């Protein structure tokens, strides 16, 4: 069997996100591509998540010979990506074992992995600073839970334990060697760096001409549609205000910025009706998008979302 890295060298290989993630942007890519700048320096993505925009840019060859910094505040996410980058074959072997056991008794195996393997191991591997020293076994478990858990969510309870219930999938694709290959290859590029930390770290890195894509947890459109409940800690209004200050500062610095968010009134006030944002050259564009995260399928549908940018529509 070819190694993971050999699979990634196929000239027809497609680069796709490894994980399902709340707010993933694959379906929004046709709109986002309109605002990819033609020329830019470093690329930064301070809310990496599923990395749909990074993999889209990488697959199109737009990141060749560029420095790339990918940041996320989720220590599990960064630890998993670092391990897939460094040891993709070992992760694939661990996934094979999980897939075989899942095929025998899917529901029982899911809860066994979640409660008796994944949560205890991540606690043991957590350092004092909060970083989790992921192993191939732990990375495989996160990918497995992501592929078989409800809606691919990542959610922690008050004690910090992963508590997403099992999903209802007849034949989930737990082991996808080609996807692992693409992710490992993309993340192991000579200029690509993964960092665990706040979106505000972009201020320490970005300089004029850099391109930064922000995909924060969306502000809720209604009190009962709070997407921030899938993050820990919650990304509340104060965080949205801090983010707006970062985006404005980077735009004034001469960076090319692109941000996606809901059309909630608090976001309109921060960007669409903000004299500060306008003075920084930012404008808002409404685009249609399909919301997928709702326990009631009937409430999933097309809504407008904001793209906020200082890049001219290409």
KAMO-V365910 format. One record per residue. N is the residue number from 1. RES is the residue in one letter. SS is DSSP state (@ for helix, = for strand, . for the rest). PHI is phi in whole degrees, 0 to 359 (999 if undefined). OMEGA is omega as a letter, one per 40 degrees, with the letter a starting at -180 (none if undefined). Layout:
((N,RES,SS,PHI,OMEGA) (N,RES,SS,PHI,OMEGA))
This chain:
((1,X,.,999,i) (2,X,.,296,i) (3,X,.,288,i) (4,X,@,302,a) (5,X,@,292,i) (6,X,@,293,i) (7,X,@,299,a) (8,X,@,290,a) (9,X,.,275,i) (10,X,.,297,a) (11,X,.,294,a) (12,X,.,259,a) (13,X,.,296,i) (14,X,.,255,a) (15,X,.,263,a) (16,X,.,228,i) (17,X,.,302,i) (18,X,.,279,a) (19,X,.,248,i) (20,X,.,282,a) (21,X,.,214,i) (22,X,.,305,a) (23,X,.,82,i) (24,X,.,307,a) (25,X,.,251,a) (26,X,@,301,a) (27,X,@,287,i) (28,X,@,265,a) (29,X,@,303,i) (30,X,@,304,i) (31,X,@,283,a) (32,X,@,297,a) (33,X,@,300,i) (34,X,@,297,a) (35,X,@,243,i) (36,X,.,285,i) (37,X,.,293,a) (38,X,.,294,a) (39,X,.,230,i) (40,X,.,199,i) (41,X,.,269,i) (42,X,.,286,i) (43,X,=,250,i) (44,X,=,234,i) (45,X,=,226,a) (46,X,.,282,i) (47,X,.,235,a) (48,X,.,295,i) (49,X,.,54,i) (50,X,.,282,i) (51,X,.,72,a) (52,X,@,302,a) (53,X,@,288,i) (54,X,@,303,a) (55,X,@,292,i) (56,X,@,293,i) (57,X,@,295,i) (58,X,@,296,a) (59,X,@,297,i) (60,X,.,274,a) (61,X,.,78,a) (62,X,.,282,a) (63,X,.,254,a) (64,X,.,298,i) (65,X,.,65,i) (66,X,.,247,i) (67,X,.,284,a) (68,X,=,227,i) (69,X,=,236,a) (70,X,=,246,a) (71,X,=,237,i) (72,X,=,208,a) (73,X,.,277,i) (74,X,.,272,a) (75,X,@,295,i) (76,X,@,293,a) (77,X,@,300,a) (78,X,@,295,i) (79,X,@,298,i) (80,X,@,295,a) (81,X,@,297,i) (82,X,@,298,a) (83,X,@,287,i) (84,X,@,298,i) (85,X,@,298,a) (86,X,@,271,a) (87,X,.,217,a) (88,X,@,296,a) (89,X,@,293,i) (90,X,@,294,i) (91,X,@,296,i) (92,X,@,298,i) (93,X,@,297,i) (94,X,@,295,i) (95,X,@,295,i) (96,X,@,303,a) (97,X,@,296,i) (98,X,@,295,a) (99,X,@,295,i) (100,X,@,296,i) (101,X,@,291,i) (102,X,@,297,a) (103,X,@,295,a) (104,X,@,281,a) (105,X,.,202,a) (106,X,@,301,a) (107,X,@,294,a) (108,X,@,297,a) (109,X,@,291,i) (110,X,@,304,a) (111,X,@,288,i) (112,X,@,297,i) (113,X,@,296,a) (114,X,@,299,a) (115,X,@,268,a) (116,X,@,253,a) (117,X,@,239,a) (118,X,@,296,a) (119,X,@,299,i) (120,X,@,297,a) (121,X,@,291,a) (122,X,@,294,i) (123,X,@,293,a) (124,X,@,292,a) (125,X,.,268,a) (126,X,=,280,i) (127,X,.,271,a) (128,X,.,298,a) (129,X,.,276,i) (130,X,.,99,i) (131,X,.,295,i) (132,X,=,248,a) (133,X,.,279,a) (134,X,.,298,i) (135,X,.,248,i) (136,X,@,303,i) (137,X,@,295,a) (138,X,@,290,i) (139,X,@,298,i) (140,X,@,296,i) (141,X,@,295,i) (142,X,@,296,i) (143,X,@,297,i) (144,X,@,299,a) (145,X,@,295,i) (146,X,@,294,a) (147,X,@,282,a) (148,X,@,242,i) (149,X,=,277,a) (150,X,@,299,i) (151,X,@,57,i) (152,X,@,66,a) (153,X,.,283,i) (154,X,.,240,a) (155,X,.,218,i) (156,X,=,244,i) (157,X,.,275,a) (158,X,.,298,i) (159,X,.,272,i) (160,X,.,86,a) (161,X,.,264,i) (162,X,=,296,a) (163,X,.,226,i) (164,X,.,290,i) (165,X,.,286,i) (166,X,=,296,i) (167,X,.,271,i) (168,X,.,242,a) (169,X,.,234,a) (170,X,.,286,a) (171,X,.,221,i) (172,X,.,293,i) (173,X,.,272,a) (174,X,.,281,a) (175,X,.,251,i) (176,X,.,234,a) (177,X,@,297,a) (178,X,@,293,i) (179,X,@,293,i) (180,X,@,302,a) (181,X,@,298,a) (182,X,@,295,i) (183,X,@,295,i) (184,X,@,300,a) (185,X,@,294,a) (186,X,@,297,a) (187,X,@,281,a) (188,X,.,265,i) (189,X,.,301,a) (190,X,.,299,a) (191,X,.,254,a) (192,X,=,266,a) (193,X,=,231,i) (194,X,=,259,i) (195,X,=,229,i) (196,X,=,265,i) (197,X,.,163,a) (198,X,.,282,i) (199,X,@,301,a) (200,X,@,292,i) (201,X,@,296,i) (202,X,@,301,i) (203,X,@,295,a) (204,X,@,277,a) (205,X,.,244,a) (206,X,.,289,i) (207,X,.,230,a) (208,X,.,307,i) (209,X,.,93,i) (210,X,.,286,i) (211,X,=,247,a) (212,X,=,235,i) (213,X,=,251,i) (214,X,=,252,i) (215,X,.,230,a) (216,X,.,285,i) (217,X,.,304,a) (218,X,.,288,i) (219,X,.,293,a) (220,X,.,291,i) (221,X,.,285,i) (222,X,.,222,i) (223,X,.,299,a) (224,X,.,262,a) (225,X,.,244,a) (226,X,.,273,i) (227,X,@,295,a) (228,X,@,292,i) (229,X,@,292,i) (230,X,@,267,i) (231,X,.,239,a) (232,X,.,218,e) (233,X,.,284,a) (234,X,.,293,i) (235,X,.,266,a) (236,X,.,267,a) (237,X,@,297,i) (238,X,@,299,i) (239,X,@,292,i) (240,X,@,297,i) (241,X,@,294,i) (242,X,@,298,i) (243,X,@,297,i) (244,X,@,301,i) (245,X,@,296,i) (246,X,@,294,a) (247,X,@,298,i) (248,X,@,298,a) (249,X,@,298,a) (250,X,@,292,i) (251,X,@,296,i) (252,X,@,294,i) (253,X,.,286,a) (254,X,.,99,i) (255,X,.,279,i) (256,X,=,267,a) (257,X,=,242,i) (258,X,=,216,a) (259,X,=,226,i) (260,X,=,246,i) (261,X,=,196,i) (262,X,=,286,i) (263,X,.,264,i) (264,X,.,303,a) (265,X,@,300,a) (266,X,@,295,i) (267,X,@,283,i) (268,X,@,300,i) (269,X,@,293,a) (270,X,@,283,a) (271,X,@,234,a) (272,X,@,288,a) (273,X,.,251,a) (274,X,.,261,i) (275,X,@,295,i) (276,X,@,297,i) (277,X,@,294,i) (278,X,@,296,a) (279,X,@,295,i) (280,X,.,275,i) (281,X,.,86,a) (282,X,.,273,i) (283,X,=,223,i) (284,X,=,250,i) (285,X,=,233,i) (286,X,=,266,i) (287,X,=,228,i) (288,X,=,281,i) (289,X,=,211,i) (290,X,=,263,i) (291,X,.,278,a) (292,X,.,249,a) (293,X,.,265,i) (294,X,.,199,a) (295,X,.,294,i) (296,X,.,259,a) (297,X,@,300,a) (298,X,@,293,a) (299,X,@,266,i) (300,X,.,270,a) (301,X,.,190,a) (302,X,=,274,i) (303,X,=,225,i) (304,X,=,281,i) (305,X,=,231,i) (306,X,=,269,i) (307,X,=,248,a) (308,X,=,240,a) (309,X,=,201,i) (310,X,.,245,i) (311,X,.,266,i) (312,X,.,291,i) (313,X,.,300,a) (314,X,.,270,none))
